Amino acid sequence: MFEEKAFAMEQLRFKVLAAIFLSIVLLSVSIASVTAESGPLVTAIELEGNRRISNESIYAKVRSRIGDPFSKNTVQDDIRQLYGLGYFDDIRVDIDSFEGGVKLIFVLTEKPSITSVDFQGNKEFEAKDLREKITLTAGAIANIALINDNAGKLVSFYQSEGYWLVNVLPVIREISKDAIALTYQINEGPKVVIKDIRTEGNKAISTKEIKKAIKTKERGILSFITGTGIYQREQIRDDMERIRELYQNRGFLNVAVSEPEISLDRDRKKLSIKLSISEGEQYRIGELRFTGNKVFPESELSGNLKIASGQIFNRGALRSDIDQMLDIYMERGYAQADIDPLIDVDPKNRLANITFSVAEGEIFKIGRISISGNTKTRDKVIRREMRLDEGDIFNKKLLKRSYQRINNLNYFETVDIAPYPRAEENRIDLNVRVKEKLTGMLSLGGGYSSVDKFMVMGEITQGNLFGKGLYLKLKADLSAKRKNYNISLRDPWFMDKPITASTSLFNESFEYPDYSKKSTGGSVGFGKEFSEYVGGNITYNLESVEITDVKSDASSLIKDQEGKKLTSSISPSAWKDTRDNYLDPTSGSRYALYTTFAGLGGDNYFVKGLADSIWYYPLRWSTTFSLRGRLGYATGFAGKELPLYERFYAGGINTVRGLGFGEAGPTNAEGEKIGGNLEMILNVEYIFPLVEDIKLKGVTFFDYGSTFDKDDKFSLSDLRKTAGFGFRWLSPFGPLRLEWGFNLDPKEDESANKLEFSIGGMF
């Protein structure tokens, strides 16, 4: 009984204690809540000390708000955000009582402004050139981090110009409390060039081949033109990747290239670079597998692969094969197809097993095609060159061809066709962005021949008249012996149809040693593209030619053509052109066949034909091999001789360089260059970049050709041979050619070499 009462009392005591504990907890929560709700509110926010930085810019960074409870953490975060702007040296927040709450006063001390940016110690570069390399100007905030960053920009610039030991120190001079003057003190040091580049650890690939693969070069004879021989940190880092790629293309998957070791010689003007290479083992290709491909079978994807099991692994060839397979997909509309090569390395057998993981995606169609940047050229002129239209299935090949055709118009400085996929609709919008360039050209050329003596040639063209794509040309050739005037107009889309229409008028006079020739005439022609790369033209020509002032001792060939004669002819032609760029081709070819049939009335009756073919082959290091062949034949009929002025003449910058006009052909008993009725010319060129950024190229050439008279016995041994070198520059002012040809077998009264040039200028 006693135990039951004790247990009941214990239970009652426990309940009382629990009730008291619960009351204390509830009271604590209530007190905390009341404290939070009744704490001071922010009733005002003020800014002090900011003069150049607007209130709006500051308030945009402040999280404290009027009406919110005061929070110490929020204020501290506000201070950090404002420091992050980089405009202030000091920030503090004063707190005052205000209208039942607190007022936050942000007291700001702004950094001083830069009143001037000067340079001292710069001897090689003017101050205006250095200012272009930095981002600080007078009036900017004196941000120490930005000041030091711009010192680094100056160092990088100097080092890119060869001043590897340059030192740039920013000096700050206080003018007032709110202003400073900034001076970059520059110690340029001597210009340092690369004396030699050495490699270490390379056994499979020679040092010579490695040096060819990288862009960093030793100082050479032509370095003042090419800009090589200068050490640049960014370039050497890229070169390390080029070396790795070179090795991986030979199967060395685990090759490692260490940071270059740089050493200066005693006079600190030349440096040596040592590249250390760890080649590793060479791997061959093991198994080739495909996964994820459903649209195209493995046989179609692998049909044109360059890599195969057993071959030495080649990363470049692998990349090329992936691009080729992606082209198969992208030419069928699978715009977002992707192929990921999964390489499983077998170190024991030195094999690299490759699995092509294919993600095909969906077929995309062309959405909206927009054109921008054309301030002069009309939209339709650009749009008609597009090989894709809105609603068409996406095709990468046609997209590339569209770019080539727009670029080949030669109306624009840059052309960019940017695709914007809309995955949710399986559409791709195309934004064609162009940058207009001057399409008027003033071209001047000069040369020398035994007939013309010194010649001056001028040409004014407008390739995009009225923004409609009309081509207008005014041409004049002037010398002591020649006057030639020509005007022509061509419309590539006559009456908005894919038909070319052209017309021309000309007037020419020429004083030869034994006679004078005057001609006046004109032409009308039409052309059409039959397919993407094939087209043709037909032109009607009417020309009146008068041969006068024939000397008494001239040849019978000349005397027979004395007087005025009218030529009425028709000239059909056909061509196939697959060049990637008309002005600066690196791949593709052009085949053309030109014919002329004279005898549609008039006095002259002859047939003339010319086959002209040129091929371009891209080679390593952005070089190009070019081969051109021309074969022409002409003859009179109906009892008429082939006129002198319709014969073939070889010699000069456009035929056989190193010889004068007509020198690569027959002469009569009097030594007159009479041309021939048969022409054969072969031109071989190797074109290589000198300064890629400015599109300056070098060329070496070999010319082999001549013309023959119908009475001559044709022999390949009679073809004239010349060789030489030159420079070509696609300058902003137009094309420039300077070529020096050497006569490899000069005849009597012929010069051993000839320098010819052609200069172009934009207006």
BELFEN-V504155 format. One record per pair of residues at least 6 apart in sequence whose ideal C-beta (glycine too) atoms are under 8 Angstrom apart, sorted by the first residue. I is the first residue (numbers start at 1). J is the second residue. Records with the same first field share a line. If there is no record, write none. Layout:
I: J / J
This chain:
36: 69
39: 69 / 70
40: 69 / 70 / 101 / 102
41: 67 / 68 / 69 / 70 / 100 / 101 / 102
42: 64 / 65 / 66 / 67 / 68 / 69 / 70 / 101 / 102 / 103 / 104
43: 66 / 67 / 98 / 99 / 100 / 101 / 102 / 103
44: 66 / 98 / 99 / 101 / 103 / 104
45: 59 / 62 / 64 / 65 / 66 / 103 / 104 / 106
46: 103 / 104 / 105 / 106
47: 55 / 58 / 105 / 106 / 108
48: 105 / 106 / 107 / 108
49: 107 / 108 / 109 / 110
50: 58 / 108 / 110
51: 110 / 178
52: 87 / 110 / 113 / 141
53: 85 / 87 / 88 / 108 / 110
57: 85
58: 82 / 106 / 108
61: 78 / 81 / 82 / 84 / 85
62: 78 / 81 / 82 / 106
63: 74 / 77 / 78 / 81
64: 71 / 74 / 75 / 78 / 104
68: 74
70: 95 / 101 / 102 / 104
75: 93 / 104
78: 93 / 106
79: 91 / 92 / 93
82: 88 / 91 / 106 / 108
83: 91
86: 111 / 141 / 143 / 145 / 146
87: 110 / 111 / 141 / 143
88: 108 / 109 / 110 / 111
89: 109 / 110 / 111
90: 108 / 109
91: 106 / 107 / 108 / 109
92: 106 / 107
93: 104 / 105 / 106 / 107
94: 104 / 105 / 107
95: 102 / 103 / 104 / 105
96: 102 / 103 / 105
97: 103
110: 141 / 178
111: 141 / 142 / 143
112: 142 / 174 / 176 / 177 / 178 / 179 / 180
113: 139 / 140 / 141 / 142 / 178 / 179 / 180
114: 136 / 137 / 138 / 139 / 140 / 141 / 142 / 179 / 180 / 181 / 182
115: 138 / 139 / 175 / 179 / 180 / 181
116: 138 / 181 / 182
117: 131 / 134 / 136 / 137 / 138 / 182 / 183 / 184
118: 127 / 181 / 182 / 183 / 184
119: 127 / 130 / 183 / 184 / 186
120: 183 / 184 / 185 / 186
121: 185 / 186 / 187 / 188
122: 130 / 186 / 188
123: 188
124: 161 / 163 / 188 / 191
125: 158 / 161
130: 154 / 157 / 184
131: 137
133: 153 / 154 / 157
134: 150 / 153 / 154
135: 146 / 150 / 153
136: 146 / 147 / 150 / 182
140: 146
142: 172 / 180 / 182
147: 170 / 172 / 182
148: 170
150: 170 / 184
151: 168 / 169 / 170 / 184
152: 168
154: 166 / 168 / 184 / 186
155: 166 / 167 / 168
156: 233
158: 166 / 168 / 186 / 188
159: 166 / 231 / 232 / 233
160: 230 / 232
161: 191 / 230
162: 191 / 192 / 193 / 229 / 230 / 231
163: 188 / 189 / 190 / 191 / 192
164: 189 / 192 / 231 / 271
165: 189 / 190 / 192 / 268
166: 186 / 187 / 188 / 189
167: 186 / 187 / 189
168: 184 / 185 / 186 / 187
169: 184 / 185 / 186 / 187
170: 182 / 183 / 184 / 185
171: 182 / 183 / 184 / 185
172: 180 / 181 / 182
173: 180 / 181 / 182 / 183
174: 180
175: 181
189: 268
190: 267 / 268 / 269
191: 269
192: 231 / 264 / 268 / 269 / 270 / 271
193: 219 / 223 / 229 / 230 / 269 / 270 / 271
194: 216 / 217 / 218 / 219 / 229 / 230 / 231 / 270 / 271 / 272 / 273
195: 218 / 219 / 265 / 270 / 271 / 272
196: 218 / 272 / 273
197: 211 / 214 / 216 / 217 / 218 / 272 / 273 / 275
198: 207 / 272 / 273 / 274 / 275
199: 207 / 210 / 211 / 274 / 275 / 276 / 277
200: 274 / 275 / 276 / 277
201: 276 / 277 / 278 / 279
202: 210 / 277 / 279
203: 279
204: 247 / 250 / 252 / 279 / 282
205: 246 / 247 / 250
209: 246
210: 243 / 246 / 275 / 277
211: 217 / 218
212: 621
213: 242 / 243 / 246
214: 239 / 242 / 243
215: 235 / 238 / 239 / 242
216: 228 / 231 / 232 / 235 / 236 / 239 / 273
217: 223 / 226 / 228 / 229
218: 228 / 229
219: 228 / 229 / 270
220: 226 / 228 / 229
222: 228 / 690
223: 229
225: 690 / 691 / 696
226: 690 / 691
227: 691
231: 262 / 271 / 273
236: 260 / 273
240: 257 / 259 / 260 / 275
243: 255 / 257 / 275 / 277
244: 255 / 257
245: 315 / 316
247: 255 / 277 / 279
248: 255 / 313 / 314 / 315 / 316
249: 314 / 315 / 316 / 317
250: 282 / 312 / 314
251: 282 / 283 / 284 / 312 / 313 / 314
252: 279 / 280 / 281 / 282 / 283
253: 280 / 281 / 283 / 313 / 343 / 345 / 352
254: 280 / 281
255: 277 / 278 / 279 / 280
256: 277 / 278 / 280
257: 275 / 276 / 277 / 278
258: 275 / 276 / 277 / 278
260: 273 / 274 / 275
261: 273 / 274 / 276
262: 271 / 272 / 273
263: 271 / 272 / 274
264: 270 / 271
265: 271 / 272
281: 347 / 350
282: 312 / 313 / 350
283: 312 / 313 / 345 / 350 / 351 / 352
284: 310 / 311 / 312 / 313 / 350 / 351 / 352
285: 307 / 308 / 309 / 310 / 311 / 312 / 313 / 351 / 352 / 354
286: 309 / 344 / 346 / 349 / 351 / 352 / 353 / 354
287: 309 / 353 / 354
288: 302 / 305 / 307 / 308 / 309 / 353 / 354 / 356
289: 353 / 354 / 355 / 356
290: 298 / 301 / 302 / 355 / 356 / 358
291: 355 / 356 / 357 / 358
292: 357 / 358 / 359 / 360
293: 301 / 356 / 358 / 360
294: 360
295: 329 / 332 / 334 / 360
296: 328 / 329
300: 328
301: 325 / 328 / 356 / 358
304: 321 / 324
305: 321 / 324
306: 314 / 317 / 320 / 321
307: 313 / 314 / 317 / 318 / 321 / 354
313: 352
318: 341 / 354
322: 339 / 341 / 356
325: 339 / 356
326: 337 / 338 / 339
327: 396 / 397
329: 337 / 360
330: 337 / 394 / 395 / 396 / 397
331: 395 / 396 / 397
332: 363 / 393 / 395
333: 363 / 364 / 365 / 393 / 394 / 395
334: 360 / 361 / 362 / 363 / 364
335: 361 / 364 / 394 / 396 / 419 / 421 / 428
336: 361 / 362 / 364 / 421 / 423
337: 358 / 359 / 360 / 361
338: 358 / 359 / 361
339: 356 / 357 / 358 / 359
340: 356 / 357 / 359
341: 354 / 355 / 356 / 357
342: 354 / 355 / 356 / 357
343: 352 / 353 / 354
344: 352 / 353 / 354 / 355
345: 351 / 352 / 353
346: 352 / 353
362: 426
363: 393 / 394 / 426
364: 393 / 394 / 421 / 426 / 427 / 428
365: 391 / 392 / 393 / 394 / 426 / 427 / 428
366: 388 / 389 / 390 / 391 / 392 / 393 / 394 / 427 / 428 / 429 / 430
367: 390 / 422 / 425 / 427 / 428 / 429 / 430
368: 390 / 429 / 430
369: 383 / 386 / 388 / 389 / 390 / 429 / 430 / 432
370: 429 / 430 / 431 / 432
371: 379 / 382 / 383 / 432 / 434
372: 431 / 432 / 433 / 434
373: 412 / 433 / 434 / 435 / 436
374: 382 / 412 / 434 / 436 / 467
375: 436
376: 436 / 464 / 467
377: 411 / 412 / 434 / 436 / 464 / 467 / 469
378: 467 / 468
380: 496
381: 409 / 411 / 464 / 467 / 468 / 469 / 493
382: 406 / 409 / 432 / 434
384: 493 / 498
385: 402 / 405 / 406 / 409
386: 402 / 405 / 406 / 432
387: 398 / 399 / 401 / 402 / 405 / 532
388: 394 / 395 / 398 / 399 / 402 / 430
392: 398
394: 428
399: 417 / 419 / 430
401: 532
402: 417
403: 415 / 417
404: 580 / 581
406: 412 / 415 / 417 / 432 / 434
407: 415 / 581
408: 581 / 582 / 583
409: 463 / 464 / 469
410: 439 / 463 / 582 / 583
411: 434 / 436 / 437 / 439 / 463 / 464 / 469
412: 434 / 435 / 436 / 437
413: 435 / 436 / 437
414: 433 / 434 / 435
415: 432 / 433 / 434
416: 432 / 433 / 434
417: 430 / 431 / 432 / 433
418: 430 / 431 / 433
419: 428 / 429 / 430
420: 428 / 429 / 430 / 431
421: 427 / 428 / 429
422: 428 / 429
437: 762
438: 762 / 763
439: 462 / 463 / 464
440: 460 / 461 / 462 / 463 / 762 / 763
441: 459 / 460 / 461 / 462 / 463 / 734 / 760 / 761 / 762 / 763
442: 458 / 459 / 460 / 734 / 760 / 761 / 762 / 763
443: 457 / 458 / 459 / 460 / 461 / 734 / 735 / 758 / 759 / 760 / 761
444: 456 / 457 / 458 / 459 / 759 / 760 / 761
445: 455 / 456 / 457 / 458 / 459 / 757 / 758 / 759
446: 454 / 455 / 456 / 457 / 756 / 757 / 759
447: 454 / 455 / 457 / 652 / 653 / 756 / 757
448: 454 / 455 / 660 / 754
449: 455 / 651 / 652 / 660 / 661 / 662
450: 660 / 663 / 749
451: 481 / 512 / 513 / 660 / 661 / 662 / 673
452: 479 / 480 / 481 / 482 / 661
453: 479 / 480 / 481
454: 479 / 480
455: 477 / 478 / 479 / 482
456: 477 / 478 / 479
457: 475 / 476 / 477 / 478
458: 475 / 476 / 477 / 478
459: 473 / 474 / 475 / 476
460: 473 / 474 / 475
461: 471 / 472 / 473 / 474
462: 470 / 471 / 472 / 473
463: 471
464: 470 / 471
465: 471 / 472
468: 491
469: 491 / 492 / 493
470: 489 / 490 / 491
471: 488 / 489 / 490 / 491 / 492
472: 487 / 488 / 489
473: 486 / 487 / 488 / 489
474: 486 / 487
475: 484 / 485 / 486 / 487 / 488
476: 483 / 484 / 485 / 486
477: 483 / 484
478: 484
480: 511
481: 510 / 511 / 512
482: 508 / 509 / 510 / 511
483: 508 / 509 / 510
484: 506 / 507 / 508 / 509 / 510
485: 506 / 507 / 508
486: 504 / 505 / 506 / 507 / 508
487: 504 / 505 / 506
488: 502 / 503 / 504 / 505
489: 502 / 503 / 504
490: 500 / 501 / 502
491: 500 / 501 / 502
492: 500
493: 499 / 500
494: 500 / 501 / 526
498: 528 / 529
499: 526 / 527 / 528
500: 525 / 526 / 527 / 528 / 537
501: 525 / 526
502: 523 / 524 / 525 / 526 / 527 / 539
503: 522 / 523 / 524 / 525
504: 522 / 523
505: 521 / 522
506: 519 / 520 / 521 / 522
507: 519 / 520
508: 517 / 518 / 519 / 520
509: 516 / 517 / 518 / 519
510: 516 / 517 / 518
511: 549
512: 672
513: 551 / 672
514: 550 / 551 / 553 / 554 / 555 / 558 / 670 / 672
515: 547 / 548 / 549 / 550 / 551 / 554 / 558 / 562
516: 547 / 548 / 549
517: 545 / 546 / 547 / 548 / 644 / 645
518: 545 / 546 / 548
519: 543 / 544 / 545 / 546 / 645
520: 543 / 544
521: 541 / 542 / 543 / 544 / 567
522: 541 / 542
523: 539 / 540 / 541 / 542
524: 539 / 540
525: 537 / 538 / 539 / 540 / 571
526: 537 / 538 / 539
527: 535 / 536 / 537 / 538
528: 535 / 536
529: 535
530: 536
533: 576 / 577 / 578
534: 574 / 575 / 576
535: 574 / 575 / 577
536: 572 / 573 / 574 / 575
537: 571 / 572 / 573 / 574
538: 570 / 571 / 572 / 573
539: 570 / 571 / 572 / 573
540: 569 / 570 / 571
541: 567 / 568 / 569 / 570 / 571 / 596
542: 566 / 567 / 568 / 602
543: 566 / 567 / 569
544: 564 / 565 / 566 / 567
545: 564 / 565 / 566 / 567 / 643 / 645
546: 563 / 564 / 565
547: 558 / 561 / 562 / 563 / 564 / 565 / 644
548: 562
550: 558 / 559 / 562
553: 670
554: 670 / 672
555: 668 / 669 / 670 / 672 / 674
557: 641 / 644 / 668 / 674
558: 644 / 672
560: 641
561: 641 / 643 / 644
565: 602 / 603 / 604 / 643
566: 601 / 602 / 603 / 604
567: 598 / 602 / 603 / 604 / 643
568: 598 / 599 / 600 / 601 / 602
569: 596 / 597 / 598 / 599 / 600 / 602 / 604
570: 596 / 597 / 600
571: 594 / 595 / 596 / 597
572: 595
573: 592 / 593 / 594 / 595
574: 592 / 593
575: 590 / 591 / 592 / 593
576: 589 / 590 / 591 / 592
577: 588 / 589 / 590 / 591
578: 588 / 589 / 590
579: 585 / 587 / 588 / 589 / 590 / 616
580: 586 / 587 / 588 / 616
583: 730 / 735
584: 695 / 730
585: 616 / 624
586: 616 / 618 / 622 / 624
587: 616 / 617 / 618 / 624
588: 616
589: 613 / 614 / 615 / 616
590: 612 / 613 / 614
591: 611 / 612 / 613
592: 611 / 612 / 613
593: 609 / 610 / 611 / 612
594: 609 / 610 / 611 / 612
595: 607 / 608 / 609 / 610
596: 606 / 607 / 608 / 609 / 646
597: 607
598: 604 / 605 / 606 / 607 / 608 / 646
599: 605 / 606 / 637 / 638
603: 640
604: 636 / 640 / 643 / 646
605: 636 / 637 / 638 / 639 / 640
606: 634 / 635 / 636 / 637 / 640 / 642 / 643 / 646
607: 634 / 635 / 637
608: 632 / 633 / 634 / 642 / 646
609: 632 / 633 / 634
610: 630 / 631 / 632 / 679
611: 630 / 631 / 632
612: 628 / 629 / 630
613: 628 / 629 / 630
614: 626 / 627 / 628 / 629
615: 626 / 627 / 628
616: 624 / 625 / 626
617: 624 / 625 / 626 / 627
618: 624
619: 625
621: 688 / 689
622: 688 / 689 / 692
623: 686 / 687 / 688 / 689
624: 685 / 686 / 687 / 688
625: 685 / 686 / 687
626: 683 / 684 / 685 / 686 / 687
627: 682 / 683 / 684 / 685
628: 681 / 682 / 683 / 684 / 685
629: 681 / 682 / 683
630: 679 / 680 / 681 / 682 / 705
631: 679 / 680
632: 648 / 678 / 679 / 680
633: 677 / 678 / 679
634: 642 / 646 / 647 / 648 / 677 / 678
635: 642 / 677 / 710
636: 642 / 643
642: 677
644: 674 / 675
647: 674 / 675 / 676 / 677 / 707
648: 665 / 675 / 676 / 677 / 678 / 679 / 707
649: 655 / 661 / 662 / 665 / 673 / 675 / 707
650: 656 / 659 / 662 / 663 / 664 / 665 / 679 / 681 / 705 / 706 / 707 / 720
651: 659 / 660 / 661 / 662 / 663 / 664 / 665
652: 659 / 660 / 661 / 756
653: 737 / 739 / 756 / 757 / 758
655: 664 / 681 / 703 / 705
656: 663 / 664 / 681 / 703 / 704 / 705 / 706 / 720 / 722 / 741
657: 701 / 703 / 722 / 724 / 739 / 741 / 754 / 756
658: 703 / 722 / 723 / 724 / 741 / 742 / 743 / 744 / 753 / 754
659: 720 / 722 / 741 / 743 / 750 / 754
660: 750 / 751 / 754
661: 673
662: 673 / 674 / 675
663: 673 / 720 / 750
664: 705 / 706 / 707 / 720
665: 673 / 674 / 675 / 676 / 706 / 707 / 708
666: 673 / 674 / 675 / 676 / 707 / 708 / 709 / 712
667: 673 / 674
668: 674
674: 709
675: 707
676: 706 / 707 / 708 / 709 / 710 / 712
677: 707 / 708 / 709 / 710
678: 707 / 708 / 709 / 710 / 714
679: 705 / 706 / 707 / 708
680: 705 / 706 / 707 / 708 / 719
681: 703 / 704 / 705 / 706
682: 703 / 704 / 705
683: 701 / 702 / 703 / 704 / 705
684: 701 / 702 / 703 / 704
685: 699 / 700 / 701
686: 699 / 700 / 701
687: 697 / 698 / 699 / 728
688: 697 / 698 / 699
689: 696 / 697 / 698
690: 696 / 697 / 698 / 727
694: 729 / 731
695: 729 / 730 / 731
696: 727 / 728 / 729
697: 727 / 728 / 729
698: 725 / 726 / 727 / 728
699: 725 / 726 / 727 / 728 / 739
700: 723 / 724 / 725
701: 723 / 724 / 725 / 726 / 739 / 741
702: 721 / 722 / 723
703: 720 / 721 / 722 / 723 / 741
704: 719 / 720 / 721
705: 719 / 720
706: 718 / 719 / 720
708: 714 / 718
712: 718
720: 743 / 745
721: 744 / 745
722: 741 / 742 / 743 / 744
723: 741 / 742 / 744
724: 739 / 740 / 741 / 742 / 753
725: 739 / 740
726: 737 / 738 / 739 / 740
727: 736 / 737 / 738 / 739
728: 735 / 736 / 737 / 738
729: 735 / 736
731: 760
732: 762
733: 760 / 761 / 762
734: 759 / 760 / 761 / 762
735: 758 / 760
736: 757 / 758 / 759 / 760
737: 756 / 757 / 758
738: 755 / 756 / 757
739: 755 / 756 / 757
740: 753 / 754 / 755 / 756
741: 753 / 754 / 755 / 756
742: 752 / 753
743: 750 / 751 / 752 / 753 / 754
746: 752
